[in-house]
Amino acid sequence: MRKKEKAQYVLNILGKLYPKLQVHLIHKTAWELLVATVLSAQCTDARVNQVTPALFAKYPDVFAMSKADVRDLEELMHSTGFYKNKSKNILSTANIIVDKFAGQIPSSMDELVKLDGVARKTANVVLWGAFGINAGLAVDTHVARISVRLGLCKDGSPEEIESALCKIFPQKEWGGVNHRMVSFGRDHCMARNPACSTCPMFEFCPTGKKKV
Ligand code: SF4
Protein backbone atom coordinates (compact mmCIF):
# COMPACT_ATOMS: atom_id res chain seq x y z
CA MET A 1 0.00 0.00 0.00
CA ARG A 2 1.37 3.44 -0.93
CA LYS A 3 2.06 5.76 1.99
CA LYS A 4 -0.47 8.37 0.84
CA GLU A 5 -3.12 5.69 0.53
CA LYS A 6 -2.27 4.35 3.98
CA ALA A 7 -2.39 7.88 5.40
CA GLN A 8 -5.94 8.20 4.06
CA TYR A 9 -6.95 4.96 5.81
CA VAL A 10 -5.37 6.24 9.02
CA LEU A 11 -7.23 9.56 8.68
CA ASN A 12 -10.55 7.79 8.15
CA ILE A 13 -10.10 5.54 11.17
CA LEU A 14 -8.88 8.34 13.44
CA GLY A 15 -11.82 10.49 12.32
CA LYS A 16 -14.27 7.73 13.21
CA LEU A 17 -12.61 7.00 16.55
CA TYR A 18 -12.34 10.66 17.53
CA PRO A 19 -14.99 12.65 15.66
CA LYS A 20 -14.52 15.62 17.98
CA LEU A 21 -11.08 17.14 18.34
CA GLN A 22 -10.18 16.99 22.00
CA VAL A 23 -8.26 19.75 23.67
CA HIS A 24 -5.63 17.92 25.70
CA LEU A 25 -4.10 20.96 27.38
CA ILE A 26 -6.64 23.12 29.15
CA HIS A 27 -6.28 26.78 28.15
CA LYS A 28 -8.34 29.90 27.56
CA THR A 29 -5.90 32.04 25.57
CA ALA A 30 -2.99 31.68 23.16
CA TRP A 31 -0.61 32.62 25.97
CA GLU A 32 -2.01 29.90 28.25
CA LEU A 33 -1.68 27.34 25.46
CA LEU A 34 1.91 28.39 24.86
CA VAL A 35 2.78 28.05 28.55
CA ALA A 36 0.95 24.73 28.91
CA THR A 37 2.71 23.32 25.83
CA VAL A 38 6.15 24.36 27.13
CA LEU A 39 5.28 22.70 30.45
CA SER A 40 4.18 19.50 28.69
CA ALA A 41 7.73 18.66 27.55
CA GLN A 42 8.74 15.40 29.26
CA CYS A 43 5.49 15.53 31.23
CA THR A 44 1.94 14.25 30.84
CA ASP A 45 -0.87 16.57 29.80
CA ALA A 46 -2.81 15.40 32.87
CA ARG A 47 -0.05 16.64 35.16
CA VAL A 48 0.17 19.96 33.30
CA ASN A 49 -3.59 20.38 33.65
CA GLN A 50 -3.20 19.95 37.42
CA VAL A 51 -0.52 22.65 37.58
CA THR A 52 -1.84 25.38 35.29
CA PRO A 53 -5.01 26.43 37.19
CA ALA A 54 -2.96 27.70 40.15
CA LEU A 55 -0.32 29.17 37.84
CA PHE A 56 -2.83 31.12 35.73
CA ALA A 57 -4.83 32.17 38.80
CA LYS A 58 -1.72 33.81 40.23
CA TYR A 59 -0.41 35.12 36.89
CA PRO A 60 -3.51 35.67 34.74
CA ASP A 61 -1.79 36.99 31.59
CA VAL A 62 1.57 37.51 29.90
CA PHE A 63 2.05 40.92 31.54
CA ALA A 64 1.59 39.47 35.03
CA MET A 65 3.86 36.52 34.19
CA SER A 66 6.59 38.83 32.88
CA LYS A 67 6.88 40.33 36.37
CA ALA A 68 6.93 37.01 38.23
CA ASP A 69 9.73 35.92 40.53
CA VAL A 70 11.47 32.96 38.90
CA ARG A 71 11.59 31.10 42.24
CA ASP A 72 7.84 31.38 42.58
CA LEU A 73 7.40 30.00 39.06
CA GLU A 74 9.78 27.14 39.89
CA GLU A 75 7.65 26.24 42.88
CA LEU A 76 4.42 26.35 40.89
CA MET A 77 5.89 24.35 37.97
CA HIS A 78 7.96 21.96 40.07
CA SER A 79 5.90 18.81 39.51
CA THR A 80 6.12 19.05 35.69
CA GLY A 81 9.85 18.21 35.77
CA PHE A 82 12.75 20.25 34.35
CA TYR A 83 11.11 23.08 36.27
CA LYS A 84 14.19 25.30 36.43
CA ASN A 85 14.55 25.44 32.64
CA LYS A 86 10.81 25.69 32.09
CA SER A 87 10.34 28.56 34.53
CA LYS A 88 13.38 30.42 33.16
CA ASN A 89 12.18 30.00 29.57
CA ILE A 90 8.59 30.98 30.31
CA LEU A 91 9.68 34.08 32.22
CA SER A 92 12.05 35.10 29.44
CA THR A 93 9.42 34.43 26.77
CA ALA A 94 6.84 36.49 28.68
CA ASN A 95 9.27 39.42 28.74
CA ILE A 96 10.03 39.12 25.01
CA ILE A 97 6.32 39.01 24.16
CA VAL A 98 5.62 42.07 26.32
CA ASP A 99 8.64 44.05 25.04
CA LYS A 100 8.67 43.08 21.36
CA PHE A 101 5.07 42.13 20.62
CA ALA A 102 3.13 44.41 22.99
CA GLY A 103 1.77 41.36 24.77
CA GLN A 104 0.38 39.70 21.61
CA ILE A 105 1.43 36.09 20.97
CA PRO A 106 3.15 35.94 17.57
CA SER A 107 1.25 33.90 14.99
CA SER A 108 4.07 32.81 12.70
CA MET A 109 6.42 29.86 12.92
CA ASP A 110 9.50 32.06 12.36
CA GLU A 111 8.66 34.32 15.30
CA LEU A 112 7.51 31.58 17.66
CA VAL A 113 10.61 29.39 17.32
CA LYS A 114 12.79 32.35 18.32
CA LEU A 115 11.16 32.39 21.78
CA ASP A 116 12.99 30.63 24.59
CA GLY A 117 11.93 27.03 25.05
CA VAL A 118 9.76 27.03 21.92
CA ALA A 119 10.67 24.44 19.29
CA ARG A 120 8.65 23.50 16.20
CA LYS A 121 6.39 21.12 18.09
CA THR A 122 5.28 23.79 20.55
CA ALA A 123 4.94 26.37 17.77
CA ASN A 124 2.79 23.97 15.72
CA VAL A 125 0.52 23.27 18.69
CA VAL A 126 0.07 26.99 19.40
CA LEU A 127 -0.43 27.97 15.75
CA TRP A 128 -3.14 25.40 15.23
CA GLY A 129 -4.72 25.46 18.69
CA ALA A 130 -4.82 29.23 19.12
CA PHE A 131 -4.91 30.56 15.54
CA GLY A 132 -6.22 27.67 13.42
CA ILE A 133 -3.05 27.73 11.30
CA ASN A 134 -1.68 24.47 9.91
CA ALA A 135 1.94 25.57 9.48
CA GLY A 136 3.28 22.10 10.21
CA LEU A 137 2.42 18.86 11.99
CA ALA A 138 3.37 18.74 15.68
CA VAL A 139 5.43 15.61 16.28
CA ASP A 140 5.40 14.48 19.88
CA THR A 141 6.19 11.05 21.29
CA HIS A 142 2.76 9.62 20.32
CA VAL A 143 2.84 10.90 16.75
CA ALA A 144 6.41 9.67 16.23
CA ARG A 145 5.79 6.21 17.69
CA ILE A 146 2.50 5.56 15.87
CA SER A 147 3.71 6.87 12.51
CA VAL A 148 6.83 4.70 12.59
CA ARG A 149 4.91 1.60 13.75
CA LEU A 150 2.35 2.06 10.99
CA GLY A 151 5.12 2.42 8.41
CA LEU A 152 4.05 5.95 7.46
CA CYS A 153 7.64 7.13 7.84
CA LYS A 154 11.09 6.01 8.96
CA ASP A 155 12.29 6.69 12.47
CA GLY A 156 14.24 9.93 12.76
CA SER A 157 14.29 13.36 14.34
CA PRO A 158 10.94 15.10 14.99
CA GLU A 159 11.75 17.42 12.06
CA GLU A 160 12.38 14.48 9.70
CA ILE A 161 9.17 12.77 10.80
CA GLU A 162 7.20 16.02 10.44
CA SER A 163 8.55 16.53 6.95
CA ALA A 164 7.62 12.97 5.92
CA LEU A 165 4.10 13.20 7.40
CA CYS A 166 3.41 16.58 5.83
CA LYS A 167 4.00 14.97 2.42
CA ILE A 168 1.33 12.30 2.90
CA PHE A 169 -1.38 14.01 4.98
CA PRO A 170 -3.39 16.91 3.50
CA GLN A 171 -2.39 20.24 5.08
CA LYS A 172 -5.87 20.98 6.43
CA GLU A 173 -5.64 17.79 8.53
CA TRP A 174 -2.27 18.40 10.18
CA GLY A 175 -3.57 19.80 13.46
CA GLY A 176 -6.24 17.12 13.69
CA VAL A 177 -3.73 14.34 12.97
CA ASN A 178 -1.68 15.43 15.97
CA HIS A 179 -4.63 15.64 18.33
CA ARG A 180 -6.17 12.37 17.20
CA MET A 181 -2.88 10.46 17.24
CA VAL A 182 -2.29 11.60 20.82
CA SER A 183 -5.67 10.12 21.77
CA PHE A 184 -4.98 6.97 19.75
CA GLY A 185 -1.58 6.60 21.45
CA ARG A 186 -3.28 6.64 24.83
CA ASP A 187 -6.18 4.35 23.96
CA HIS A 188 -4.72 1.79 21.51
CA CYS A 189 -1.10 2.19 20.45
CA MET A 190 0.50 2.62 23.86
CA ALA A 191 4.29 2.78 24.11
CA ARG A 192 4.75 -0.44 26.10
CA ASN A 193 1.78 -2.67 25.41
CA PRO A 194 -0.05 -1.64 22.25
CA ALA A 195 -3.46 -3.26 21.92
CA CYS A 196 -2.70 -4.69 18.46
CA SER A 197 -5.16 -7.57 18.53
CA THR A 198 -8.12 -5.18 18.84
CA CYS A 199 -6.62 -2.27 16.92
CA PRO A 200 -8.65 -0.91 13.99
CA MET A 201 -5.38 -0.26 12.11
CA PHE A 202 -4.17 -3.85 12.49
CA GLU A 203 -4.94 -4.88 8.89
CA PHE A 204 -2.37 -2.52 7.42
CA CYS A 205 0.08 -2.16 10.34
CA PRO A 206 3.40 -3.98 9.84
CA THR A 207 4.29 -3.68 13.54
CA GLY A 208 0.95 -5.10 14.67
CA LYS A 209 1.38 -8.09 12.34
CA LYS A 210 4.75 -8.87 13.93
CA LYS A 211 3.48 -8.47 17.49
CA VAL A 212 0.31 -10.61 17.30
FE1 SF4 B 1 -0.19 0.37 17.12
FE2 SF4 B 1 -0.55 -2.27 17.16
FE3 SF4 B 1 -2.42 -0.67 16.10
FE4 SF4 B 1 -0.10 -1.02 14.85
S1 SF4 B 1 -1.66 -2.60 15.23
S2 SF4 B 1 -1.17 0.94 15.18
S3 SF4 B 1 1.35 -1.20 16.58
S4 SF4 B 1 -1.77 -0.76 18.26
Residues whose N, C-alpha, C, O or C-beta is under 5 A from the ligand:
A	BS01	SF4	R149 H188 C189 P194 A195 C196 C199 M201 F202 C205 T207 G208
